[in-house]
Amino acid sequence: MPHFRAALAAALIVFSPVRLAAQEAAGSQPAANEPAYFEVVGIADNDLLNLRATASAGGMIIGRLPNGARVKNLGCSEVKSYRWCKVVDLVDTKVTGWAAERYLVETTVDAAELPSVAETEGSDVAAMPDAKAEAPKTGFDATGIIPCARQFGQPMSLCQAGVVRGDAGQAVVSVKWPDGGERIIRFRDGKPESSNADEEFRFTREADLNMIRIGKGERFEIPDALPFGG
């Protein structure tokens, strides 16, 4: 794809959220037939449950919770045949967002564990860093943050990412590792195609989310909104 700008490999990536046009229900309180509280279950031992800004597998990750965490249910909704619940952590009420219902089971809590109204007001503040861009973009059509992992067995963290978009369905995504280094991922015909690594490249899709694996350890979750806009 020679028409892509040469600045891709060297440009600095601005740390800013990817904007998504995901459908979102206004979770505020559970329906009468829904549990009031959940416990997080079914997450791998070396991983955490993603809390997202919108009820979508491509929603920006704004918090993460381990197995056993107990949360208050703020209301559930079905989006594109998947059930999502907006929840707030009972230990840290700043940790709130949309979680896939399949990782939540009904539980009970003692009154002493419940957060006060004052604690939960304004609790949509992201638990993950949500830094605003303070420097201009250099060489990218869009920038954002994506979940990533570099080593086998390593929990997912967040990586800065930037994209140069080409013709319809083509894009090149540059991912910066938190500890230094860069991975280039190429998209063609609307799908992940290859990387600048010599290791095996493979991917699966869930809704509008591309779950990419490179070699034995590298993992990336890239929503379509980053390479193609949205």
Secondary structure as the mmCIF struct_conf table of DSSP 4:
data_model
#
loop_
_struct_conf.conf_type_id
_struct_conf.id
_struct_conf.beg_label_comp_id
_struct_conf.beg_label_asym_id
_struct_conf.beg_label_seq_id
_struct_conf.end_label_comp_id
_struct_conf.end_label_asym_id
_struct_conf.end_label_seq_id
TURN_TY1_P TURN_TY1_P1 PRO A 2 HIS A 3
BEND BEND1 PHE A 4 PHE A 4
HELX_RH_3T_P HELX_RH_3T_P1 ALA A 6 LEU A 8
TURN_TY1_P TURN_TY1_P2 ALA A 9 ALA A 10
HELX_LH_PP_P HELX_LH_PP_P1 ALA A 11 VAL A 14
HELX_LH_PP_P HELX_LH_PP_P2 PRO A 17 ARG A 19
BEND BEND2 SER A 28 GLN A 29
TURN_TY1_P TURN_TY1_P3 ALA A 32 ASN A 33
BEND BEND3 GLU A 34 GLU A 34
BEND BEND4 ALA A 36 ALA A 36
STRN STRN1 TYR A 37 VAL A 40
TURN_TY1_P TURN_TY1_P4 ASP A 45 ASN A 46
STRN STRN2 LEU A 49 ARG A 52
BEND BEND5 ALA A 53 SER A 56
TURN_TY1_P TURN_TY1_P5 ALA A 57 GLY A 58
BEND BEND6 GLY A 59 GLY A 59
HELX_LH_PP_P HELX_LH_PP_P3 MET A 60 MET A 60
STRN STRN3 ILE A 61 LEU A 65
TURN_TY1_P TURN_TY1_P6 ASN A 67 GLY A 68
STRN STRN4 ARG A 70 VAL A 79
TURN_TY1_P TURN_TY1_P7 LYS A 80 SER A 81
STRN STRN5 TYR A 82 ASP A 89
BEND BEND7 LEU A 90 VAL A 91
TURN_TY1_P TURN_TY1_P8 THR A 93 LYS A 94
STRN STRN6 THR A 96 ALA A 100
HELX_RH_3T_P HELX_RH_3T_P2 GLU A 101 TYR A 103
STRN STRN7 LEU A 104 GLU A 106
HELX_RH_3T_P HELX_RH_3T_P3 ALA A 111 GLU A 113
BEND BEND8 LEU A 114 LEU A 114
HELX_LH_PP_P HELX_LH_PP_P4 PRO A 115 SER A 116
HELX_RH_AL_P HELX_RH_AL_P1 VAL A 117 THR A 120
TURN_TY1_P TURN_TY1_P9 GLU A 121 ASP A 124
BEND BEND9 VAL A 125 VAL A 125
BEND BEND10 ALA A 127 MET A 128
HELX_LH_PP_P HELX_LH_PP_P5 ALA A 131 ALA A 133
BEND BEND11 ALA A 135 ALA A 135
BEND BEND12 GLY A 139 GLY A 139
BEND BEND13 ASP A 141 ASP A 141
STRN STRN8 ALA A 142 ALA A 149
BEND BEND14 GLN A 151 GLN A 151
TURN_TY1_P TURN_TY1_P10 PHE A 152 GLY A 153
HELX_LH_PP_P HELX_LH_PP_P6 GLN A 154 MET A 156
STRN STRN9 SER A 157 ARG A 165
BEND BEND15 ASP A 167 ASP A 167
TURN_TY1_P TURN_TY1_P11 ALA A 168 GLY A 169
STRN STRN10 ALA A 171 LYS A 176
TURN_TY1_P TURN_TY1_P12 PRO A 178 ASP A 179
BEND BEND16 GLY A 180 GLY A 180
STRN STRN11 GLU A 182 ARG A 188
TURN_TY1_P TURN_TY1_P13 ASP A 189 GLY A 190
STRN STRN12 LYS A 191 SER A 195
BEND BEND17 ASN A 196 GLU A 199
STRN STRN13 PHE A 201 GLU A 206
TURN_TY1_P TURN_TY1_P14 ALA A 207 ASP A 208
STRN STRN14 LEU A 209 ILE A 214
TURN_TY1_P TURN_TY1_P15 GLY A 215 GLY A 217
STRN STRN15 GLU A 218 PRO A 223
TURN_TY1_P TURN_TY1_P16 ASP A 224 ASP A 224
HELX_RH_AL_P HELX_RH_AL_P2 ALA A 225 PHE A 228
#
